[in-house]
Amino acid sequence: MKTITVSLPDELVKHLEERVATGEFDSFDDALACAAASGAIPYSGKNRVTATTTDDQLRTMLQAGLDSYERGESVDGEVFMDELERDFEARMTSESNRR
């Protein structure tokens, strides 16, 4: 598993820490991975997180991910990252073939 460093809005960090404090997740990493893997923080699409995404939008996306996790719709983090890497590699190959 790859380790990365990200900057998150204070409100999002607080929300995730509260979910960990209640025992809903074992760690902050687990809470964030769940949110990302379930689509709350997708890497593409209409709900894409950008520099202009507001705190309220992030909270809404995070809650949607947590809700889907509670419904059992989550994806294993390693499976998600494997798929993400394959998608990225395919996109990079496709772009280099166009040049």
Secondary structure, 3 states (H helix, E strand, C coil): CCCCCCCCCHHHHHHHHHHHHCCCCCCHHHHHHHHHHCCCCCCCCCCCCCCCCCHHHHHHHHHHHHHHHHCCCCCCHHHHHHHHHHHHHHHHHHHHHHC
